[in-house]
Amino acid sequence: MSSSPTPQLINANLQYQIALSLIKGIGPVLARNLIAYLGSEKALFEEKKHAFEKIPGIGTNLSTLLKKIDKPALLKRAETEVAFIEKHKITTHFFTDEHYPRRLSFCEDAPLFIFSKGNVDFDTAKIIGIVGTRRPSDYGLSQCEKLIADLAQRHPSTIIVSGLAYGIDICAHRAALRNNLPTMAVLAHGLDRIYPGTHSQTAREIMNNGALVTEFMTGTNPDRQNFVKRNRIVAGLCDAIVVVESATKGGALITADIAASYNRDVMAFPGRVGDDTSSGCNRLIKTNVAALIESVEDLEYALSWESATKSQAVQGSLFAVADTPEEKAIMNILLVEKEMNLNLLALKCAMPVGKVSATLLDLEFKGLIKSRPGGIYKII
């Protein structure tokens, strides 16, 4: 598993990026426009007030807001956060950074900033979110544990994402750790605390094989509204969300609805009619928000995954024809990703675009891959 970028211990723009994210009412789209027009995050805090009126797309209300913001106070607060980040070797992911999670960047309401502590590749091929009730039954716990054990057997690099809460969340994290799968815990507060405190030891273990992730800064309490915000990050980081057990109301159903709005696959374990902990899952299935899942095979079918055993057999036949290390590296990525564009392939392979392009042409001549409109390549 590749590691996340080295923590940004020295970053001239970090203070200004954090200060920008503190301004209420400025989301990724507007922030991107501001930075593009002004040239940098720093410029936003140095421009004269009248300059904002000339920025395309800035309405009167927002122009007034930008004029009224207390820039010294924001920068002072950001300075405090930078000191915490440096002291605790936290990795920052600003929405314009190359290492901002690719899946999350496609979500319209993605946060400008996320902070992580640990060692995880946000752009790994397979990421599954597992959520559910805080009061699971023995049935729910056993289904959660079996699914993760089977994933570890058949897809050993899968990342498990959840929210470190009681019940299914903590069951998913601990099952992932037991089965040596990396896991990400998305928090509803800053990285200066762990909630609930009884999960502190698990949180420390997660940092050794995964990461703690949050959009919130230090001093942020785990208030109710923060859990809803947390849920959208859980959904946005994943390829699919699996709901193990849920009542008719709860955070798991919110996560499922958000995931569906992001065009993520949503799956739910069915339960016995009349059981409170299964009523939410049964409703998700009945209303076609979620597909029914009974085993890891259902997840594989929904996501077009092949098990490790089958994939190894395919790799053996394909790799016999792939001659060079570059060809094998590209084939390995396409076997996992199914299809990918030229630029992202070059990034994944850590090779120049020209070299990747020439290698792809060789692979096409050998009949191993084919190109599609938009510079997309896939295995035949």
N, C-alpha and C positions, 0 to 999 in steps of 0.2 A: 504494500500500500504506500503510495507516495505521500509525502508529508505536506502540510500546508506551508505557505511561505514563512520565511523567518520573521518573527515579530518585529514590527516597525519601531525600533528603539529610537531612531532618529528620522523624523519626517517633517520637513519644513511646513508642509501643507496640513498635517494632521490636526493641529489646533483649529485651523480655519474650517476644515471639513466637519469637525465635531460641532463647532459653533454654528455652522450652517444647518446642521441637522437639528439643532435646538430651536430653530425658528418655526413656530407652529404655522401651519398653512402652506408650507413649501414641501411638496412631494418630489419624487424622482424626475417627473417630466419637467416641471418648472425649474427645479434645481439644475437640470442638465442645460436648459435654455439660458439660465442666468450665467452658468460657468462658460458656456460657449460664447456668449456675447461679451462678457467681461474679461475672459481669458484665463481666469483662475478663481479658486475659492477665496483666496486672499483679497482679490480685487473687490469682492462684494463688501468687504469691511473697510476698504480704503477709498472707494468712490465717493464723490460728493453726492448729496441727496438728490439733486436735480437730475443726475445721470440716470436714475432708475426710470424716469418718465420716458426715456428714449428707447428703452428695451422693448422689442416687439413682444406682444402677448401679455405685457404687464398692465393690468387694469388699474383704474384709479384707486380702488380699495387696497390692492396689494402694494401699489406704489406708496400709499400713505402708511401702510404697515411697515414697509422697509425703511421709511424715513423715521419712524418712531422707535424702532428697535434699539435697545440699549446695547450697543456694540461692545463697549468695555466690559459690561457685566457678562455677556455671552463668552467673550474671549477669556475672561478670568475663570469662568466655570469650565471652559474647555481646557484651559491650562491645568486645572486640578485633575481632570480626567486623563490627560496625557501623562501626568506624573504617575497616576495609578497604573496605567497601561504599561509604562516603561518598567515600573517596579515589579510588576507581576508577570511580565513577558506575555502579554495578551496580544493576539493577532487581530488587527482591524481590517475590515472589508468595506471600503467605501464603494458606492454603486458604480463609480466610473473605473474602479480598479480591475485589472485583468483577472485577478483571483477572486472577485466577487462571485458567489455561487451561480453557475450558469442557469440552473433550473429556476432559481429564485428571481433572476434578472428578467425573466419573461412574465412575471406577475406585475400587473399594473400598480398594485398597492404595496409593492415590496418596500422595505425600509431603506432609507438612504445609507444606513450604517448597520452592520452587525459586528459583534465582538465574539471572539472564540478563544478558548483556552484548551489546548490539547494537541492532538496530532491526527488529522483526518483530511482526506481528499474529498472536498465537496462535490467535485465533478466526476467521481467514480461512476462506473457503468450502471450499478444497481443500488438503488436506495429505496427502502420501504418504510413507511410510517405505520406504527401499530399503536392504536389508541383504544380507550374503552372506559368503562365505569371505574370509579374509585372503590366500589364495593363489589368486587367480582365473586362469582360462585366458584366452586372447585372445578366445574365444567369449563368456565371461562379461562381460569388459570392454566388448566391442562391443555386447552386448545392453543393458547398463546405460546406456551413452552414447547409444544410439539411442532408448531409451525416454524419457530425459530430454529429448533434442532434440525428439522428437515432442510431448512434454508442453508444452514451451516454445512450440511452434508452435500447438498446438490449445487449450491451457489456460494462457495466459501468466502467470497469477497464482498458480499452484500452488507450494506450499512443499515442498521436499524435505528429509526428515529422515533422519539417519543418525548414526553414532557416532564419526566421525573416526578410525576404526581403519585399519590397512593394508587393502589389497585393495578390495573392492567399496565399502566405506564412503567411503574417500577419493576413489574414482572418482566416486561419486554426488555428493559435495560439489563437486568440481572441474568436473564436467559441468554442474551447476546454475549455477555461477558463470559458466562460459563462455557459457551460454545465457541469462544474465541472469534466472535464477529465484532467488528467495530460498531460503536453505537454513539449517537448524538443525542444529548439532552437539551431541549430548547426551553429556556427559562423565562419566567414572567417577571424577572427582576434583574438587577445588576449582578456583576460577577464578584461583588464584595460580600455576598452571602449565599446561602443555600436554603431553599424552602421546598419541602419541609426539612427541618434540621435532622430528622432521623435518617434522611437519605444522604447525609454528608459523606459517609464512607463509600457508598456506591458512586457518588459524584467524583471522588478522588480516583476510584478505579476507572471510571469512564475516561478521565483525562489521560490515562495510560494506553487506552485502546479506543480512541474516539475523541469527542470534544464536548465541552459545555458551550452552548451558543445562546446569544441574546442580542436584542436590539436596544436594551435598556442600559442606562449608565449607572454608575455607583450612586447609592442613596435612594434608589427606586424600590419602593415596597411592592410585594406581590399582591397588589390590589386586584379586585375582581375584573376591571376592564382590561388589565394587562394580560390576563389569561386568554381573552378573546384575540388580542393582538398576537400573542404567542402562537395561537392555533394556526394563524395564516402562514407563519414561517414553517411550522411543522408540515403543513400541506404543500407549501411552495418548494421545499427542499427535496420532495420525494417524487418517485415515479408513480407510486400508488399508495393509497391509504387503506389499511385493513382495520375495521372496527370489530373488536372481539365481543364485547358485551356493552350494552348501553340501555338506559331507560329511555322514555319518550322525550326527555329533555336532558341536556348536558353538553359538556364541552366536546365530547367525541362526535356528536351529531353536528355541531358547529364546524368542527374540522372537516367532517365528511362533505358538508355543503360547500365549504370553501374550496376543497380539493376538486369537487365536481365543476365549480365555476372556473377553475384553472385548467380544465380539461385533463385532470389526472384520473386514473382509474380508481374507483372506490369499490371495495369489497367488504362484505359483512358475513360473519358466522351466524347461521340461523339458530334460533333457540326454541324452547318449548312454549307453546301457546299459553299465555297467562303468567309467565315468569316476568317479573318486573325488569330484571336485568337483560332480558332479550327483546323486550317490546320495541325498543328503538332500532335494533338491528333488523327485526322482522319488518318494521315499517320502511326502512331504507330499501330493503329488497322488494317489498310489495309496490313501492312507488317508483321503482326502477332507478333510484339514485345510486344504489349499490348492486353489484353482482353477488350472487351467493358463492361463498367459499366454504369448502369442507376439508381441503387439504392443500399442500404446496403445489400439487399438480394443477389445481384450478388457478392459482396465481401465475404459474408458468404459462398456462394457456392464454390467460388474459393479456399478459405482457409479451407473449411470443418468446419466452425464454427457453433455452435448452438446458438440461441438467449438465453438470460437469462431466459426467461419464459420456454422454452423447456428444457433447461439445469436443471432448478430447478425441473421439473417433473421427469427427469431421476434420478437426485440426490435423490429424495424422495424414489424411488423404490430401488435404490442401497444401500442407507444408512440404509434402514430398515434391511438389511442383514449384513452390516458392524457393528460389535459389539463394538470394542474398539476405543478410541480416535486415536490411531496410525493407525488403519485400515481406519478410516474416513479421516484422514489427507492425506493418500496416495491416496485414491479414489478421493478426491477433486482435487489433483494435476493431476491425470491421466485423469479426466474428462475434464480438461482444455487443457493439453498438448497432449492428445491423446495417446502418448507413451513416455517412458523415460527409460534410463538405471539405474541400481541399484545405482551407485555412485552419479549420479545427483539427484536421488530421495532422497538419504540420506542427501545431501546438502540442498535441498529444504525443507525437513521435519525437518531439524536440529536434526536428530537422528543418532545414531551409525549405521554403515553399517550392523553389525550383527543383530541389532534389526529390521531394515528395511527388511533384507533378510528373517528373520523368519516370519514377518508380511505378506510379499508377498506370502510366502508358504501357510499361512493360507487362504489368499484370493484366491489362486489358488484352494485349496481344496473346498472352498465354490462355486467355479465356477464363480467368479466375474471377474477374470483377467486371462490372459494367458501370458506365457513367450515366447520370440522369441530368435533366435540365437544372441549372443553378449550381453546377459544379459539385453535385452530390454523387458519391460513389458507394456501391454496395456489392457484396459477394453474390455471384450468380447462383 
